[in-house]
């Protein structure tokens, strides 16, 4: 069957078409940070898949019945019913987005000096752990180190290291977080076998096991496609099984809720729920709205139904796979096998002449914007490395990657063909790309607001 989006387009908005001189001026004014660009300066926006999707007609219709009562609104109970059916958790709280949910959960779970273990903490997850005076420690599986292998579940946690850390009396572990899919690990899925084993290890050691479930449906789809024994199951059935393994979850629903704003905290433990509820009321709002409007709760309830539809997930996975094929045919390596929510370009391999302290991933991301107006972000030493107070790189990231995040139901195949053409054009002359140096670097989550300047090719 030919690749085809399983929807029709009812409403459109124009895409900004700019010239290279216009993009050069825009990027310079933004301090060579794509987060500082205006949206009307971007032609194809692959910066993130968070809150950038298109809502359906059914979601729009559901939003019209939003109950905006301060307390006890009907919209909350419709949202609660859908989430309860999906997760089986008795205690469910909405939050305005994922980082708010993380902040509340970790503040209720962790004490200063404790450790959070994960297959990989993503940026705000790590920040929320560290702001509490705790350590966020990543335990990716050994297979994740080989970017080129076709191992199907590189998002798995290293079970041997997990057992070792939990058995170490000097390591005070407060929580284990399984990120599905593993965004910081190249968008790779986690197998049900790995989740099940990790849950068993955590229970044996008496440590809470939580999911960062932002992309739970995409993980479930990849399980049905890659894990033996799951081909006959639906994504909804796999998702329910994953949630059943955990003690709870925190999630940005701006991804697999297919909405523009929303998050969730859910759990089994009533005492933990009580502590979370107190923090929610103080920082987000009353528990039956949690910082969201009734309209948003209604759209979330509908989005959570739509996201597990096999036709939707099949089409989304196929679109990403097709872009992966075009990019690799252009001579640019990616993290293999391709996931769903993003492609991760291997900038370190494409730009061997740019050392880590000159941020090769950022150099490639910047050039993709300058060449074709494609906005994306690096996941390399700028994003994940350690820098000193002067902005000098101290510890590089293990890999220099660029993430092309795919918004849900937004772009068609012709848009992705354009992106592949821009990647191919940039890859023709990699030696011409400059490196970059930091000139302003915030202490926390620096990639969002840092400013850089280019340095000529070959500069040490």
C-alpha positions as CSV (number, residue, x, y, z in Angstrom):
1,X,0.0,0.0,0.0
2,X,1.3,3.5,-0.8
3,X,2.0,5.8,2.2
4,X,-1.0,7.9,2.9
5,X,-2.1,10.1,5.9
6,X,-5.3,8.7,7.4
7,X,-7.0,12.1,7.5
8,X,-8.2,15.0,5.4
9,X,-7.1,18.6,5.9
10,X,-9.9,21.1,6.8
11,X,-8.0,24.2,8.0
12,X,-4.6,25.4,6.8
13,X,-2.2,28.2,7.7
14,X,0.5,29.7,5.4
15,X,4.1,28.6,5.8
16,X,6.7,31.4,5.9
17,X,9.0,31.3,2.9
18,X,12.2,33.2,3.5
19,X,15.5,33.9,1.8
20,X,18.9,32.9,3.1
21,X,19.9,36.5,3.8
22,X,16.7,36.9,5.9
23,X,17.5,33.7,7.8
24,X,21.1,34.7,8.4
25,X,19.9,38.0,9.9
26,X,17.3,36.2,12.0
27,X,19.7,33.6,13.3
28,X,22.3,36.2,14.2
29,X,19.7,38.3,16.1
30,X,18.6,35.1,17.9
31,X,22.2,34.5,19.2
32,X,22.4,31.4,17.0
33,X,19.9,29.7,19.2
34,X,16.9,28.2,17.3
35,X,14.8,28.5,20.5
36,X,15.1,32.3,20.1
37,X,13.8,32.5,16.6
38,X,10.3,33.8,15.9
39,X,7.9,31.2,14.5
40,X,7.2,33.4,11.5
41,X,10.9,33.1,10.6
42,X,10.7,29.3,10.3
43,X,9.6,27.4,7.2
44,X,9.4,23.8,8.6
45,X,9.4,23.6,12.4
46,X,10.9,20.4,13.7
47,X,12.1,21.9,17.0
48,X,9.7,19.7,19.1
49,X,6.7,17.4,18.9
50,X,5.5,18.9,22.3
51,X,2.2,20.7,21.9
52,X,2.7,21.3,18.2
53,X,0.3,18.8,16.8
54,X,-3.0,19.4,14.9
55,X,-6.2,18.7,16.8
56,X,-9.0,16.7,15.2
57,X,-12.5,17.8,14.5
58,X,-13.7,15.5,17.3
59,X,-11.3,17.2,19.7
60,X,-12.5,20.6,18.6
61,X,-16.1,19.5,19.1
62,X,-15.3,18.0,22.5
63,X,-13.7,21.3,23.6
64,X,-17.0,23.1,23.0
65,X,-18.6,21.3,26.0
66,X,-15.8,22.2,28.4
67,X,-17.2,22.8,31.9
68,X,-15.2,25.7,33.4
69,X,-16.4,25.2,37.0
70,X,-13.6,25.9,39.5
71,X,-14.3,22.7,41.4
72,X,-15.9,19.4,40.4
73,X,-16.3,20.2,36.7
74,X,-17.9,17.6,34.5
75,X,-14.9,17.8,32.1
76,X,-12.5,16.5,34.8
77,X,-14.6,13.4,35.4
78,X,-14.6,12.6,31.7
79,X,-10.9,13.1,31.6
80,X,-10.5,11.0,34.8
81,X,-12.6,8.2,33.2
82,X,-10.4,7.9,30.1
83,X,-7.1,8.1,32.1
84,X,-8.4,5.5,34.6
85,X,-9.4,3.1,31.9
86,X,-5.9,3.5,30.3
87,X,-3.7,3.4,33.3
88,X,-5.7,1.6,36.1
89,X,-4.4,4.2,38.6
90,X,-6.9,5.3,41.3
91,X,-5.3,8.7,41.9
92,X,-5.2,11.0,38.9
93,X,-4.3,14.7,38.8
94,X,-4.1,17.0,35.7
95,X,-1.3,19.5,35.4
96,X,-0.7,22.2,32.9
97,X,2.3,20.3,31.3
98,X,4.9,17.6,31.9
99,X,7.5,19.6,33.7
100,X,4.9,20.8,36.3
101,X,3.9,17.1,36.8
102,X,7.5,16.1,37.3
103,X,8.1,19.0,39.7
104,X,5.2,17.9,41.9
105,X,6.0,14.2,41.8
106,X,9.6,14.5,42.6
107,X,9.0,17.1,45.3
108,X,6.7,14.6,47.0
109,X,8.9,11.6,46.4
110,X,12.5,12.7,46.9
111,X,14.7,14.0,49.7
112,X,17.8,16.1,49.2
113,X,20.8,13.8,48.5
114,X,18.7,11.0,47.0
115,X,19.2,9.5,43.5
116,X,16.7,9.1,40.7
117,X,17.6,6.3,38.3
118,X,16.4,6.2,34.7
119,X,17.0,4.6,31.3
120,X,17.6,8.3,30.4
121,X,16.2,11.4,32.1
122,X,15.2,14.1,29.6
123,X,16.1,17.7,30.1
124,X,13.3,19.0,32.4
125,X,13.2,15.7,34.2
126,X,16.8,16.0,35.1
127,X,16.5,19.6,36.0
128,X,13.5,19.0,38.4
129,X,15.5,16.2,40.1
130,X,18.7,18.3,40.5
131,X,16.8,21.4,41.7
132,X,15.8,19.4,44.7
133,X,19.4,18.7,45.5
134,X,19.2,15.1,44.2
135,X,21.2,13.3,41.5
136,X,19.7,12.2,38.2
137,X,21.6,9.1,37.0
138,X,21.1,7.5,33.6
139,X,21.5,3.7,33.1
140,X,21.0,3.1,29.4
141,X,21.3,-0.4,28.1
142,X,24.7,-1.3,26.5
143,X,23.1,-1.7,23.1
144,X,22.3,2.0,23.1
145,X,26.0,2.8,22.6
146,X,26.0,1.4,19.1
147,X,24.0,4.0,17.0
148,X,24.2,1.9,13.9
149,X,22.9,-1.4,15.1
150,X,19.4,-2.6,14.5
151,X,18.8,-3.7,18.1
152,X,15.0,-3.1,18.4
153,X,14.9,-1.8,22.0
154,X,17.8,0.6,22.6
155,X,15.6,2.5,25.0
156,X,15.8,-0.3,27.6
157,X,17.4,0.3,31.0
158,X,20.6,-1.6,32.0
159,X,19.1,-4.2,34.4
160,X,22.5,-5.2,35.7
161,X,23.4,-1.6,36.6
162,X,19.9,-1.1,38.1
163,X,20.3,-4.1,40.3
164,X,23.8,-2.9,41.3
165,X,22.7,0.6,42.2
166,X,19.6,-0.6,44.2
167,X,21.8,-3.0,46.1
168,X,24.4,-0.4,46.9
169,X,23.9,0.7,50.6
170,X,25.7,3.9,49.7
171,X,23.2,4.8,47.0
172,X,20.0,6.2,48.4
173,X,17.6,5.7,45.5
174,X,14.3,7.5,45.8
175,X,12.7,6.6,42.5
176,X,13.3,4.7,39.2
177,X,11.9,6.5,36.1
178,X,11.4,4.6,32.9
179,X,11.1,7.0,30.0
180,X,8.9,5.6,27.2
181,X,10.0,6.2,24.5
182,X,13.5,7.1,25.4
183,X,13.7,10.6,24.0
184,X,17.2,11.4,25.3
185,X,18.4,8.0,24.0
186,X,17.5,8.6,20.3
187,X,13.7,8.1,20.6
188,X,14.2,4.4,21.1
189,X,11.4,2.2,22.6
190,X,11.5,0.2,25.7
191,X,10.5,-3.5,25.6
192,X,7.8,-4.9,27.8
193,X,10.3,-7.6,28.9
194,X,12.7,-4.9,30.1
195,X,9.9,-2.9,31.8
196,X,8.6,-6.0,33.5
197,X,12.1,-7.0,34.8
198,X,12.8,-3.4,36.0
199,X,9.5,-3.3,37.9
200,X,10.3,-6.6,39.6
201,X,13.8,-5.4,40.6
202,X,12.3,-2.2,42.0
203,X,9.6,-4.0,44.0
204,X,12.2,-6.4,45.5
205,X,14.2,-3.4,46.7
206,X,11.1,-1.4,47.8
207,X,11.8,1.5,45.4
208,X,8.9,3.2,43.5
209,X,8.9,2.5,39.8
210,X,7.3,5.3,37.7
211,X,6.8,5.9,34.0
212,X,7.7,9.1,32.2
213,X,4.8,8.3,29.8
214,X,4.9,11.2,27.4
215,X,5.0,8.9,24.3
216,X,3.3,5.8,25.8
217,X,1.3,5.1,22.6
218,X,4.3,5.3,20.3
219,X,6.2,2.9,22.6
220,X,3.2,0.6,22.5
221,X,3.1,0.6,18.7
222,X,6.8,-0.2,18.4
223,X,6.3,-3.1,20.9
224,X,3.6,-4.6,18.6
225,X,6.0,-4.3,15.7
226,X,9.2,-5.5,17.3
227,X,8.7,-7.6,20.4
228,X,7.9,-11.3,20.1
229,X,4.5,-12.2,21.5
230,X,2.9,-8.8,21.0
231,X,2.1,-8.7,17.2
232,X,-1.5,-9.8,18.0
233,X,-2.1,-7.1,20.6
234,X,-3.5,-3.6,20.0
235,X,-1.5,-0.5,21.1
236,X,-4.2,0.1,23.7
237,X,-3.7,-3.3,25.2
238,X,0.1,-2.9,25.3
239,X,-0.2,0.5,26.9
240,X,-2.5,-0.8,29.6
241,X,0.0,-3.6,30.3
242,X,2.8,-1.1,30.6
243,X,1.0,1.2,33.0
244,X,-0.1,-1.8,35.1
245,X,3.6,-2.7,35.7
246,X,4.3,0.7,37.3
247,X,3.4,2.4,40.6
248,X,2.4,5.5,38.7
249,X,3.4,7.9,36.0
250,X,4.1,11.5,35.2
251,X,3.7,12.7,31.6
252,X,3.5,15.6,29.3
253,X,0.3,15.0,27.4
254,X,1.4,17.6,24.8
255,X,2.8,14.6,23.0
256,X,0.6,11.5,23.0
257,X,-2.4,13.4,24.3
258,X,-2.3,15.3,20.9
259,X,-3.1,18.6,22.6
260,X,-1.4,22.0,22.9
261,X,-1.3,22.0,26.7
262,X,-1.6,19.4,29.4
263,X,0.1,16.9,31.7
264,X,-0.7,14.3,34.3
265,X,0.4,12.8,37.6
266,X,-1.2,9.4,38.5
267,X,-0.4,6.8,41.1
268,X,-1.5,3.9,43.3
269,X,-0.2,5.1,46.7
270,X,-2.8,7.1,48.6
271,X,-0.3,8.8,50.9
272,X,1.9,9.9,47.9
273,X,-1.2,11.1,46.2
274,X,-2.1,13.2,49.3
275,X,1.3,14.9,49.2
276,X,1.1,15.5,45.5
277,X,-2.4,16.9,45.8
278,X,-1.2,19.5,48.3
279,X,1.6,20.6,46.0
280,X,-0.8,20.7,43.1
281,X,-3.3,23.0,44.9
282,X,-0.4,25.3,45.9
283,X,1.2,25.5,42.5
284,X,-1.2,24.5,39.7
285,X,-4.8,24.8,40.9
286,X,-7.7,22.8,42.4
287,X,-7.3,19.0,41.8
288,X,-10.2,18.9,39.3
289,X,-8.6,21.3,36.9
290,X,-4.9,21.4,37.8
291,X,-4.0,24.4,35.7
292,X,-6.1,23.4,32.7
293,X,-9.4,24.7,31.3
294,X,-12.4,22.4,31.0
295,X,-11.9,22.8,27.2
296,X,-8.4,21.4,27.4
297,X,-9.5,18.5,29.7
298,X,-12.2,17.5,27.1
299,X,-9.7,17.7,24.2
300,X,-7.2,15.6,26.2
301,X,-9.8,12.9,26.9
302,X,-10.6,12.7,23.2
303,X,-6.9,12.8,22.2
304,X,-6.0,9.9,24.5
305,X,-8.6,7.9,22.6
306,X,-7.4,8.8,19.2
307,X,-3.6,8.3,19.9
308,X,-4.0,4.6,20.4
309,X,-5.8,4.0,17.0
310,X,-3.7,1.6,14.9
311,X,-4.3,3.5,11.6
312,X,-3.0,6.8,13.2
313,X,0.1,5.1,14.7
314,X,0.9,3.1,11.5
315,X,0.8,6.3,9.4
316,X,2.9,8.3,11.8
317,X,5.6,5.5,12.0
318,X,5.6,5.1,8.3
319,X,6.1,8.9,7.7
320,X,9.1,8.9,10.0
321,X,10.5,5.8,8.4
322,X,10.2,7.4,5.0
323,X,12.0,10.5,6.1
324,X,14.7,8.2,7.6
325,X,15.1,6.5,4.3
326,X,15.4,9.8,2.3
327,X,18.0,11.2,4.8
328,X,20.2,8.1,4.9
329,X,20.1,8.0,1.1
330,X,21.4,11.5,1.1
331,X,24.5,10.2,3.0
332,X,23.6,11.3,6.5
333,X,23.6,8.6,9.2
334,X,20.9,8.5,11.9
335,X,20.3,6.6,15.1
336,X,19.1,3.2,14.0
337,X,16.5,1.9,13.9
338,X,14.3,4.9,13.4
339,X,11.7,5.6,16.1
340,X,8.5,7.5,15.6
341,X,8.5,11.0,17.2
342,X,11.9,12.1,15.8
343,X,14.9,11.3,13.7
344,X,18.3,11.7,15.3
345,X,21.1,12.7,12.8
346,X,24.6,11.7,13.6
347,X,26.3,15.1,13.5
348,X,29.5,13.9,15.0
349,X,30.0,11.5,12.1
350,X,29.0,14.1,9.5
351,X,31.3,16.8,11.0
352,X,34.4,15.1,12.2
353,X,36.4,18.3,11.8
354,X,34.3,20.1,14.4
355,X,35.4,19.0,18.0
356,X,32.9,18.6,20.7
357,X,33.8,21.9,22.4
358,X,32.7,23.6,19.2
359,X,29.3,21.8,19.3
360,X,29.0,19.9,16.0
361,X,25.4,19.1,16.6
362,X,24.5,22.7,17.0
363,X,26.5,23.6,13.9
364,X,24.4,21.1,11.8
365,X,21.1,22.3,13.3
366,X,22.1,25.9,12.6
367,X,23.0,25.2,9.0
368,X,19.7,23.3,8.4
369,X,17.9,26.5,9.3
370,X,20.2,28.8,7.3
371,X,20.0,26.5,4.2
372,X,16.3,25.9,4.2
373,X,14.4,27.4,7.2
374,X,14.2,24.0,9.0
375,X,14.3,24.5,12.7
376,X,15.5,21.6,14.9
377,X,17.7,21.1,17.9
378,X,20.9,19.4,18.8
379,X,21.1,16.7,21.4
380,X,24.8,16.7,21.9
381,X,27.4,18.6,24.0
382,X,25.5,21.9,24.1
383,X,22.4,20.2,25.4
384,X,23.8,17.3,27.5
385,X,27.5,18.2,28.1
386,X,28.9,19.8,31.3
387,X,30.2,23.4,30.9
388,X,32.1,25.6,33.3
389,X,31.1,29.1,34.5
390,X,32.8,30.6,31.4
391,X,30.9,28.4,29.0
392,X,33.7,26.1,28.2
393,X,32.9,22.4,27.7
394,X,34.2,20.2,30.5
395,X,32.6,16.9,29.8
396,X,31.2,16.2,26.3
397,X,28.0,14.3,25.6
398,X,28.5,10.7,24.5
399,X,27.1,11.5,21.1
400,X,26.6,14.6,18.9
401,X,23.1,14.3,17.5
402,X,20.5,16.5,15.9
403,X,16.9,15.8,16.6
404,X,14.2,16.4,13.9
405,X,11.0,16.1,15.9
406,X,7.9,15.3,13.9
407,X,4.7,17.2,15.0
408,X,1.6,15.1,15.0
409,X,-0.8,15.4,11.9
410,X,0.9,18.7,10.8
411,X,3.2,18.0,7.8
412,X,2.6,16.0,4.7
413,X,5.0,13.9,2.6
414,X,5.9,16.8,0.4
415,X,7.1,18.7,3.5
416,X,9.3,15.8,4.6
417,X,10.7,15.5,1.0
418,X,11.7,19.2,1.3
419,X,13.4,18.5,4.7
420,X,15.3,15.6,3.1
421,X,16.4,17.9,0.3
422,X,17.7,20.5,2.7
423,X,19.6,17.8,4.7
424,X,21.1,16.5,1.4
425,X,22.2,19.9,0.3
426,X,23.9,20.7,3.7
427,X,25.6,17.3,3.7
428,X,27.4,18.1,0.4
429,X,29.9,20.5,2.0
430,X,30.2,19.7,5.7
431,X,33.7,21.1,5.9
432,X,32.4,24.6,5.3
433,X,30.3,24.7,8.5
434,X,31.7,26.8,11.3
435,X,31.8,25.6,14.9
436,X,30.3,27.7,17.8
437,X,31.2,29.1,21.2
438,X,29.0,30.0,24.1
439,X,28.8,33.7,24.9
440,X,25.8,33.5,27.4
441,X,25.0,30.3,29.3
442,X,22.2,30.0,32.0
443,X,23.0,27.7,34.9
444,X,20.0,25.5,34.3
445,X,18.6,24.2,31.0
446,X,21.0,26.4,29.1
447,X,20.0,25.3,25.7
448,X,16.7,27.1,25.9
449,X,18.1,30.6,26.4
450,X,21.9,30.5,25.7
451,X,23.5,32.6,23.0
452,X,26.4,31.6,20.8
453,X,28.6,32.9,18.1
454,X,30.2,31.2,15.1
455,X,33.9,30.4,14.9
456,X,35.6,29.8,11.5
457,X,36.1,26.2,10.4
458,X,39.4,24.8,11.7
459,X,39.5,27.0,14.8
460,X,40.8,25.0,17.8
